[in-house]
């Protein structure tokens, strides 16, 4: 029984930690560093960068 509770606790903690914070209308993700194919566009609420695929960033005219 203790093993089941330990497994459940670890699983719930992993799910909680690995949830991604979305930004820019769910087109970007909040990260501390962007991947190579992404660009930094705005800041997220927790001071992380909103990393967005360049094709979703509006072009200034």
N, C-alpha and C positions, 0 to 999 in steps of 0.2 A: 504494500500500500504506500509506503514511504517513497518507493522508487517511482510509482505512478505520479505522486504529487510533485516530486522533484522534476520529472520529465515535463509535466504540465507547466510548472513554473518557468523552466528554462525556455520552453516553446513560446509562452506568452511574452517573456522578456525579449526574445529574438524578434517576434512580430512587432512589438512596440518600437524597438530600436531601428528596424529596417524599413519602417514606413517612410515613404518619400513625401516630402513637402513639395507641392506643385505651385507654380507661379505663372504669370503671363497667360491666364486663361487655360491652364493645364497643358500648355505647350512647352513649358520650361520646368526645371527642377531646381530647388534650392540646394546649393552645395558650397563647400568652402573653396574648392577649385573646380574650374570647368574642364571638361574633357577637350581633346584636341579638335573635335568637330563642332564644338559649341562655342558661343560667344557670350560674354557677360553683358547683360542689358540693364537690369535694375537691381536694387537690393531687396532682399526678402525681409520679413519682419524680425527675424533673429540675426540680422546683420550678415547673413550668408549671401552669396551671389546667386542671382537668378540666371541660370545657364540655359540658353535657348539655341536651337538650331538656327543658323543664319538665314535660312529661307523664310522663317516666321517673324523676323525682325523687320519692322516697317522702314522703308527707305525715305530719307529726308529729301524733299524736292525743293 
